[in-house]
Amino acid sequence: MDQLRTIRLMTLFFVLLGVTAVHTESRDDQFVTGLQQRRLFRLAEYYCLQQIASSDVTPVRHGRLVEHLIHGYTLQALNAPADQRAPMWEKGSRVATRYTEEHPKHPRVFLVRMQALLMALDRARLTRQETEVGAAGRVALNDVRTLIRVVVNGLDKLDQDLQREIPRRSAATSSQESLGSGELLSLQNHVRYRLARALRERALCYPVSSPDRDTALTEAIERLKGPLTVLSRSDSLYWTIRLEQVSCYRLRGSLKSAGELIQQIDRLQPAGDTRRKLRVEAARLSLSAGRAAAAWDWLERASSDEEPRDPDLDQAKVEVSLALWRSGSAAKNDQETQKWRDRAIALAGEIERLHGPYWSHRASLLLVNNANRSDDESSVGVLELAARNLWRSGRHGEAIEAYDKAARLASETGSSENAFRLSFSAALIEEKRERFQEAILRYRKLAMAKTTHPQSSTAHYRAVVFAYDAARRDPSLRSSVEQLVDEHLSVWPQSSVTDSVRWLKGKLCEARRAWSEALVVYRSFPVKTPDAMIAAARCWKNRMSTQNDGTDEYLVLVDSACSYFEHLVLEEQRRLPGEWSSAARQAVVEGVRFRLLHLHGDEFRLHERLAAASAGLPPAPLGWQKTASMLDVVVAAAQPGQHTLAREMLREIGDLAIADWLEMIEHLDRISRSVDGQFQRGVAVLQLAALARSDELRNEMSDQDRSRAFRFQARALSISGQHAAAVTAFQRLVKEHPRDGALLEDYAQLLLDGKNADSWQQSVRQWRMVKQRSRPGSKRRLRATYALALAHFKLGDKQRAARIIRIAQATADLSTDPIAGKFAALLKRCE
């Protein structure tokens, strides 16, 4: 169930109860407080905002809802990771400011101002606690002092405003619309108590025994005396202030005064909750006096009265357990050390389960702080637990710091295995946070520091993968990624992830068009996988694209590829496999594809190879069978006298994928341009039949594939003798792709091959365009020059044709180009 649905159901539930029908503060309080206690903060926020936006909300109710909102934002921030708190603090401040600006004279504005200041005080306290373990840093501590100064000044101002307002009110005026003098006096006492708390927070920002700390605590103690003169013991604030006095005396180092005050309060026989808190204070006092065992006794007494579990009591138990752990460690008492360490860890787990993220975070900070003060191996486990708790509560940055500290301590105590694991966990958090650059640095540093560790190659591989992903988004990073890949292959040539890294090496070589290097990589794979074969085939084709068809270099590449794939198919004694693997079948297909690039009379052997792979066991996958059938049609078409058979095979072939149809048509196009006469026309007719079969897929093709299909069709129409239809097809293509040099050349050649002067005249205009758009000295420019000369020759202008040829012979280097003979032969015909 998503959150919006939950909100709607809860609101409906609220309506059904009749609570929204009668707007009262008490019902708002009950509902919102209940949600916040269950940590349903967003639901509580949604409710408050909806009620504030209603047209009939009164300023009084509006103010109370704003108080709930601010308090809810405070709780939400306290339970959130550090990097997610800022929006909540800002929301709380914004709603408080808006209310005070809209209702500056309304009595509730004092309460809203108070709630906003309490939020700022909680923010300061949490940040100060985090600085104790280095989770916030030195600058953050200065920010805490600044924030506390703002809170102190704000509370002072609120106290002064209340002091002026109280005499103007009488107790009789108390109502929902207006606070009486008694309520304002109660609020003032709370303000003065919170002011003392703020001063205590200021004191804790300074070192123990420093003058600044002593001054702040002394002022806090003095500030607490005022409210006690007007409060009765029946007021819960009275006991809260007395307990605060104990804390201030203890923190100031006045342990005797704190102890005497505890005894005084105890003789007054306070109620259960106050009695429990008093015993917690007594425990902390004993702890400050160095009597950790006595502190634990006090906490045990407090626990006997406790129902339900109090988070501050559990927190105090963690503090005392850590102190007893340190005592046992100092005394070299392994049994006591283990006992109290385990108890502290167990208590931290219970706090996380029972009291939520805020208290769990505080407990984790205590564990981290204790581990920082210890240099024994047992602290490693505590830091790891704290790190896990911080991670689960969303405090990722603090979790990484805890993992780093644990790893350093593990390394210093000789536990290299733990050090590696903990450092790996820190890197993993950066990965999960999608801070991939930081994760890359951590994984690589860890792997290179411990290259012999069993998981070092895995750590380095993660760095490689994330660096490779980054390079896909930013090609400028490819060089550094390839260095990282080479580093991996050099250090871990035989690891479980080596093949995966080698694959990335091949892809990087392809990215920089280093086809030969990539081919070496793909051919080095120890396992014959179809993917590696396909990649190798792609690299051979790309290498061939850099050579002219029919050249010695081109033919060497074709033969090399065919030999490679044949070697993958044949077993010992050059026999076909008894059982066909997917790799062997793929090798057959790739081998046939390359042999079709340069046929030399072995077409029947290609057919036999495809037939054997198709009939072999286990049965071939359907997708492979379709591709093999497509290639078999092409093999038949390449054999003189087999065009009838090829047409029958084409009719019998089932539905093919677009890629298979286009591949078949491209192979047929290549064959038709390598033969002549009736054989050529037969291939072209077959090509047109294949194009007709694929016609229904045209709408599913990409623009590029659709354009390729139209080009093949135009050429096939031309070769098959359908000149007019071919001209029409080429005219449409040229209009769509006016800057495509190869297309313009094919169209010009079609016109030149025409049977009348009108076609030849059109070819002159077209060949001039080809020549103008070709690079000087290029082969296309030479072909265009020869074609222009031939066109003029056909038109009867031999003189002009000869002039074109002589200029070409004088200005172009024709010594090594086969077209030189064609120029010479045409010139002879012109003379």
C-alpha positions, 0 to 999 in steps of 0.5 A, a space after each residue: 500500500 503506497 503512502 497516499 493510499 494510507 493517508 486517504 484511508 486514515 483520513 477516511 477513518 478519522 472522518 468516520 469517527 466524527 473527529 473532523 466534524 467537530 474541530 476541537 484542540 483536544 481531538 487534534 492533539 490526540 490524533 496528531 500526537 498518536 501519529 507522531 508517537 507511531 512515527 507516522 510523521 508524513 501522515 501527521 503533516 498531511 493532516 495538519 496541512 489539510 486542516 490549516 487549509 480548510 476555510 473554517 479554521 480559526 486562528 486558535 486552531 491554526 496556531 495549535 496545528 502549526 505547533 504540531 507541525 513544527 514538533 512533527 518536523 522536529 521529530 522527523 528530522 531527529 529520526 532522519 539521516 544528517 543529509 536529509 534533515 535540512 528540508 525538515 528544519 526549513 519547513 518548521 521554521 517557515 510555518 512558524 514565521 508565516 504564522 507569526 507574520 499573519 497573526 502577530 497579535 494573537 495570544 497563540 503566537 507565544 506558543 508558536 514562537 516557543 515551539 520554533 525555539 525548541 526545534 532549534 534547540 533540538 537541532 543544536 543538541 543533535 549536532 553537538 552530540 554528533 561532533 563528539 564522535 567526529 560525525 559533524 566536524 569542527 565547523 559544525 561545532 561552531 554552527 552549534 554555538 551560533 545556533 544556541 546563541 540564537 536560541 538563547 537570545 530568542 528565549 530571552 526575548 520571549 521571556 521579556 515579552 511574556 513579562 510585559 504581557 502577563 500583568 495585562 491579563 487576568 486569570 479570568 480571561 483564559 479561554 481558547 481565544 485568549 491565554 490568561 495570566 496563569 497560562 502565560 506565567 506557566 509558559 514563562 516558567 517553561 521558557 526559563 527552564 528551556 533557557 537553562 537547557 540551552 545554556 547547558 547545551 552551550 556548556 557542552 560545546 566547550 571542553 571539560 573544566 574550561 571557563 566557558 563551560 563553567 560559566 554557562 553551567 553556573 548561569 543555567 543553575 541560576 536561571 533555574 532558581 527563578 521558576 522554583 520560587 513560584 512552582 508547587 510540587 504538584 506541577 510536573 515542571 517543578 520536578 523536571 527543573 530539580 532534575 535539570 539542576 542535578 545534571 548541571 551540577 554534575 556536568 560542572 563537576 560539583 558532584 557533592 552538590 549534585 549528590 546532596 540535591 539527589 538526596 533532597 529530592 528523594 526525601 520528597 518521595 516523588 512520583 514513579 516517573 520522576 523517581 525513575 529519572 532521579 535514579 538515572 541521574 544518580 547513576 550518571 553521577 556515580 559514573 562521573 565519580 568513577 563508580 561504574 558498578 554503583 551506577 549500574 546498581 542505580 539503573 537496576 533499581 530504576 528498571 524495576 519500576 519501569 513500565 514501559 521501557 524508557 529510552 533515556 534509561 536504556 541510553 544510560 545503561 549503554 553509557 554505564 556498560 561501556 564504562 564497565 567494559 573499559 574498566 574490565 579492559 584496563 584491568 585485563 579482565 577478559 571475562 568482565 570485558 566480554 560481559 559488558 561489551 556484549 551487554 552494551 551491544 545487546 542494549 544498542 540492538 534493543 534500543 534500535 528495536 524499541 525506540 526508533 532511529 533517533 535513540 538508536 543513533 544516539 546509542 551508536 554514537 556512544 559505541 563509536 565514541 567508546 571504540 575510538 577511546 580503545 585500541 583493542 581488537 574487541 572494539 572492532 566488532 562494536 564499531 562494526 555494529 554501530 556502523 550497521 546501525 547507522 547504515 540501517 537508520 539512513 546515516 550513510 556518511 556516519 556509517 562510512 566513518 565508523 567502518 573506516 575507523 573499524 578497518 583502521 583499528 582491525 589493521 592496527 591490531 593485525 586482523 587483516 581479514 576484518 580490515 579488508 571486509 570492513 573497508 569493502 563495506 564502506 565502499 559498498 555503501 558509497 556504491 549504494 548511495 550512487 556515489 560511484 567515483 568515491 566507490 571506485 577510489 575505495 575499491 581500487 585502493 583496497 584491492 591494490 593494497 591487498 592484491 593477494 586477498 581472495 576478494 581483492 580481484 572482486 573489489 577491483 572488478 567493481 571499480 572497473 565496472 563503475 568506471 566503465 559505466 562512467 566512460 559510457 556516459 563520458 567518452 573522455 574517461 575511456 583512456 583512464 578506464 582502459 588503464 584500470 582494465 589493463 591493471 586488473 588483467 596484469 595483477 589478476 590474470 587468472 581470477 574468477 572475474 578475469 573473463 568479464 574484465 577481458 570482455 570490457 577490454 575488447 569493448 574499449 578497444 572497439 570504442 577507439 576503433 582498434 579492431 585488431 586489438 579487440 580481435 586479439 582480445 575476443 579470440 583469447 577467451 578460453 571458453 568458446 562462447 557465442 558472444 565472443 564469436 559474434 564480437 570477433 566477427 564484428 571486429 573482422 567486418 570492421 577491419 574489412 570495412 577499412 579495405 577495398 573489396 577484392 584487394 589482397 588485404 581484404 581477401 586475407 581477412 576473409 580467409 582468416 575469419 573463415 579459418 577461425 570459425 572452421 577451427 571452432 566447429 571441427 573437432 579432432 581429426 577435422 570431424 563435425 561435432 557428434 553433439 552440437 553446442 550453441 557455440 559450434 552452431 554459431 561458429 557455422 553461421 559466422 563462417 558461412 557469413 564470411 565465406 559469402 563475402 568471397 566465394 570460390 566454388 565451395 558453396 555446396 560445402 557451406 550448404 552441407 555445413 548448415 544442414 549438418 548443424 540444423 539436423 544435429 542433436 540436441 535440436 537447434 533453437 528456433 532463432 538459429 534455425 531461421 538464421 541458418 535457413 536464411 543463409 542457405 537461401 543465399 548459398 543456393 542463390 550464389 550457385 549457377 543453376 540453383 535459382 529455382 531451388 533458391 526461390 522454392 526455399 525462399 517460399 518455404 521459409 517462415 517468418 524472419 526477424 527484420 535483421 535476418 531479412 535485411 541480411 539476406 537481401 544485403 548478401 544477395 545484393 553483394 552477389 548480384 554486383 559480383 556477377 553479370 549476365 543472366 546469373 546477375 539478373 536471376 539473383 536480382 529477381 530473387 532479391 526482389 522476391 525477398 524484398 516483397 516478402 519483407 514488405 509487411 515489416 517496413 513499418 516496423 523498421 527503423 528509418 535507417 533500415 527502411 532506407 537500406 531496403 529501398 536502396 537494395 530494391 532500387 538496385 535490384 530493379 535496375 539489374 533485373 531490367 526494370 529501368 523505369 521503376 529503378 529510376 523512380 525508386 532512385 529519384 525518391 531516395 535521392 530526394 530523401 538523402 541528397 548528401 549521400 555520396 554512395 546513393 548519388 553514385 548508384 543513381 548516376 550509374 543507373 542513368 549511365 546504363 540507360 538505353 537512350 540519350 536522354 538518360 545519358 544526359 541526365 547521368 552527366 548532370 548527376 555525375 557532375 554532382 558526384 564529382 563536386 561532392 567528392 574529395 580530390 584524389 579520392 576513388 569516387 572522384 576518379 570513378 565520377 571522372 571516368 563516368 563523365 567521359 563515358 557519358 560524353 562518349 555515348 552522347 557522341 562528343 568524343 572530343 570532350 570525353 578525350 579532354 576529360 581523360 587527358 586532364 585526369 591522366 595529367 592531374 591524378 596519380 593513376 599509376 597504382 589504380 586499376 581504373 587507369 586501364 579503363 581510362 586508357 581504353 576509353 581514350 583509345 576509342 575516342 581517337 
